[in-house]
């Protein structure tokens, strides 16, 4: 399959950032995109609502369905999936992008924040996937994608932000289990993670403002990688923990400069990328040896 024309995507946290970028990439093919997110009213710190995202999807060439959904709420999740399938005649792809983050140590993490991260990240991902399965089982090439990291169980990924890492790795554990459970039904379940920080409002607010944004890639790198995943045969690509640039490189992509926010700044590696994962191109600033193929 070379494009997503006529396919229906259900994207959690799709009103901005990575989720919206994935929706826009699919929309350019003529896909249907259900934007399942909490933001229905404008927020000064977090630009974009489900309605502004829907407008962008339709301008890009897709059909949009804005849905107010809290992924912690079972009734809202069930209702949103039902509405999506009813409007578009089915469901082909689920993107579990919604996530809560607090980079705090055990003593600074309030239990209500712990609960929020686990309810959104691990439980929300499991629940959306669970209730999507009956719809996906009817699709020709169904995919579930988690925006979650490889299961690299190293102390350094947990120390200092144990609660967040537990919740985020919970999403990846869902990949591991559901891939095995759903393989016989032809439903692919994979994880996708960025090698570098991505220029989103969350990164800007949490990790240092404009400086970290300049040292990041744009959400389009994940959108292009996700698009490539969805165009693969669901029966042959499942149970994988993919890093965006490596997966793109393996499938023929070579121009990674276009994803840099500022080519004069070295890129900042993201959390959770395993030490043995070698970048296909240098993360140094442009011109400092960028053509470095992955090590065998």
HUCOR-V379574 format. One record per helix or strand of 3 or more residues. SS is the DSSP state (@ for helix, = for strand). FROM is the first residue (numbers start at 1). TO is the last residue. If there is no record, write none. Layout:
ss={SS;SS}
from={FROM;FROM}
to={TO;TO}
This chain:
ss={=;@;=;@;=;@;=;@;=;@;@;=;@;@;@;=;@;@}
from={8;17;32;50;63;74;93;111;143;155;162;188;201;209;220;241;244;257}
to={12;27;37;59;68;88;96;136;146;158;185;193;207;214;230;243;250;259}
